[in-house]
Amino acid sequence: MAILERFRLDGKRAVITGGSRGLGRAIAQALAEAGADLVLVARDADTLAQAQTQLLTTGRRVDVVVGDLSTPEGTETVCQTILERFAPIDILVNNVGGRRINVPTEDLALADWQRILDLNLTSAFLCSRELGRHMVQRRQGSIINIASIAGLIVFRGIAGRTYEVAKAALIHLTRTLAADWAPFGVRVNAIAPGAFLTDANRRWFQEMPQLRTKVESQIPLGRLGNPEEIGPAAVFLASDASSYMTGTVLVLDGGHTLW
Ligand SMILES: NC(=O)c1ccc[n+]([C@@H]2O[C@H](COP(=O)([O-])OP(=O)(O)OC[C@H]3O[C@@H](n4cnc5c(N)ncnc54)[C@H](OP(=O)(O)O)[C@@H]3O)[C@@H](O)[C@H]2O)c1
């Protein structure tokens, strides 16, 4: 097969959690351009509809599911809807997540700890369990977990360490699932982004204007990532181009973790 053909995703259907904005939206664009049909999940119906309209211009089928993945119950409901309406699913991108709190550990409420774990880790576990079970039965599938370099190092200048813990666990969930599901032809990999310019970070930079300069000074390439720069990595991991890769973490951070 010609080399670029191995990156094609024609005839595949991809679920992207948090696919309406930010990195998830950029991944959706890339997967659709590579030929995949999409199912996008997010809470806000209007933003989802907007993303759907834009993504339909790729010529792919684009479906949306409105749901909240911040609770186990919400996540299970979303998975049921996806399986009832859109199975079979070939590609799952567990992208929902975020830090959302800047509270030192000595003051961190248990409820906040749990909420951030549920959002970043439990949602990925449940989506992988529910959709991955069918991939295992079908002997094919690719799961991509959007972790963070915060799962590899500890960020300076911001607290809320549940995030680091959840992303580190997500990376190890990636490895355990990869080992367990390799015999069934299901590959599981992670992407660990550094700092990208999405709404989540715009909010942090608004609250703490000095943070952006500080973060940029920690990145050898000297700038934040643009969301579209994650797309090619997602296509690679989703497609046969990475057929011999499972359990890996692709670091996409402008060199942030080099120093
Ligand atoms: N941006 C970065 O620099 C960066 C760096 C490292 C890792 N990451 C990781 O990359 C992922 C995406 O980050 P991002 O910056 O692109 O985030 P974002 O801009 O805040 O976008 C988040 C997406 O997820 C959806 N979403 C948020 N909460 C949800 C919930 N409870 N249930 C369902 N959907 C939900 C949002 O839509 P609704 O609000 O409508 O629900 C939106 O589509 C996260 O896992 C994050 O930890 C990001």
Ligand as a Chemical Component Dictionary entry (heavy atoms), coordinates in Angstrom:
data_LIG
# 
_chem_comp.id                   LIG 
_chem_comp.type                 NON-POLYMER 
_chem_comp.pdbx_formal_charge   0 
_chem_comp.three_letter_code    LIG 
# 
loop_
_chem_comp_atom.comp_id 
_chem_comp_atom.atom_id 
_chem_comp_atom.alt_atom_id 
_chem_comp_atom.type_symbol 
_chem_comp_atom.charge 
_chem_comp_atom.model_Cartn_x 
_chem_comp_atom.model_Cartn_y 
_chem_comp_atom.model_Cartn_z 
_chem_comp_atom.pdbx_ordinal 
LIG N1  N1  N 0  -5.297  22.810 25.890 1  
LIG C1  C1  C 0  -4.168  22.347 26.356 2  
LIG O1  O1  O 0  -3.164  23.051 26.402 3  
LIG C2  C2  C 0  -4.069  20.928 26.831 4  
LIG C3  C3  C 0  -2.815  20.450 27.239 5  
LIG C4  C4  C 0  -2.690  19.151 27.670 6  
LIG C5  C5  C 0  -3.805  18.335 27.690 7  
LIG N2  N2  N 1  -5.003  18.819 27.311 8  
LIG C6  C6  C 0  -6.157  17.909 27.363 9  
LIG O2  O2  O 0  -6.816  17.934 26.114 10 
LIG C7  C7  C 0  -8.207  17.735 26.316 11 
LIG C8  C8  C 0  -8.982  18.850 25.632 12 
LIG O3  O3  O 0  -8.588  20.100 26.191 13 
LIG P1  P1  P 0  -9.057  21.484 25.547 14 
LIG O4  O4  O 0  -8.095  22.499 26.035 15 
LIG O5  O5  O -1 -9.277  21.309 24.094 16 
LIG O6  O6  O 0  -10.439 21.704 26.298 17 
LIG P2  P2  P 0  -11.609 22.745 25.957 18 
LIG O7  O7  O 0  -11.135 23.784 24.992 19 
LIG O8  O8  O 0  -12.124 23.161 27.275 20 
LIG O9  O9  O 0  -12.687 21.827 25.192 21 
LIG C9  C9  C 0  -13.272 20.835 25.891 22 
LIG C10 C10 C 0  -14.267 20.063 25.024 23 
LIG O10 O10 O 0  -14.863 19.084 25.869 24 
LIG C11 C11 C 0  -16.257 19.355 26.045 25 
LIG N3  N3  N 0  -16.570 19.090 27.445 26 
LIG C12 C12 C 0  -16.063 19.731 28.527 27 
LIG N4  N4  N 0  -16.590 19.192 29.646 28 
LIG C13 C13 C 0  -17.420 18.203 29.264 29 
LIG C14 C14 C 0  -18.246 17.297 29.968 30 
LIG N5  N5  N 0  -18.349 17.311 31.296 31 
LIG N6  N6  N 0  -18.973 16.400 29.263 32 
LIG C15 C15 C 0  -18.911 16.384 27.903 33 
LIG N7  N7  N 0  -18.146 17.219 27.191 34 
LIG C16 C16 C 0  -17.405 18.126 27.867 35 
LIG C17 C17 C 0  -16.425 20.819 25.640 36 
LIG O11 O11 O 0  -17.744 21.122 25.187 37 
LIG P3  P3  P 0  -18.899 21.596 26.243 38 
LIG O12 O12 O 0  -18.280 22.663 27.100 39 
LIG O13 O13 O 0  -20.006 22.053 25.382 40 
LIG O14 O14 O 0  -19.250 20.386 27.020 41 
LIG C18 C18 C 0  -15.414 20.915 24.500 42 
LIG O15 O15 O 0  -15.934 20.304 23.327 43 
LIG C19 C19 C 0  -8.409  17.653 27.829 44 
LIG O16 O16 O 0  -8.405  16.308 28.245 45 
LIG C20 C20 C 0  -7.191  18.353 28.384 46 
LIG O17 O17 O 0  -6.863  17.935 29.673 47 
LIG C21 C21 C 0  -5.166  20.088 26.883 48 
# 
loop_
_chem_comp_bond.comp_id 
_chem_comp_bond.atom_id_1 
_chem_comp_bond.atom_id_2 
_chem_comp_bond.value_order 
_chem_comp_bond.pdbx_ordinal 
LIG N1  C1  SING 1  
LIG C1  O1  DOUB 2  
LIG C1  C2  SING 3  
LIG C2  C3  SING 4  
LIG C2  C21 DOUB 5  
LIG C3  C4  DOUB 6  
LIG C4  C5  SING 7  
LIG C5  N2  DOUB 8  
LIG N2  C6  SING 9  
LIG N2  C21 SING 10 
LIG C6  O2  SING 11 
LIG C6  C20 SING 12 
LIG O2  C7  SING 13 
LIG C7  C8  SING 14 
LIG C7  C19 SING 15 
LIG C8  O3  SING 16 
LIG O3  P1  SING 17 
LIG P1  O4  DOUB 18 
LIG P1  O5  SING 19 
LIG P1  O6  SING 20 
LIG O6  P2  SING 21 
LIG P2  O7  DOUB 22 
LIG P2  O8  SING 23 
LIG P2  O9  SING 24 
LIG O9  C9  SING 25 
LIG C9  C10 SING 26 
LIG C10 O10 SING 27 
LIG C10 C18 SING 28 
LIG O10 C11 SING 29 
LIG C11 N3  SING 30 
LIG C11 C17 SING 31 
LIG N3  C12 SING 32 
LIG N3  C16 SING 33 
LIG C12 N4  DOUB 34 
LIG N4  C13 SING 35 
LIG C13 C14 SING 36 
LIG C13 C16 DOUB 37 
LIG C14 N5  SING 38 
LIG C14 N6  DOUB 39 
LIG N6  C15 SING 40 
LIG C15 N7  DOUB 41 
LIG N7  C16 SING 42 
LIG C17 O11 SING 43 
LIG C17 C18 SING 44 
LIG O11 P3  SING 45 
LIG P3  O12 DOUB 46 
LIG P3  O13 SING 47 
LIG P3  O14 SING 48 
LIG C18 O15 SING 49 
LIG C19 O16 SING 50 
LIG C19 C20 SING 51 
LIG C20 O17 SING 52 
# 
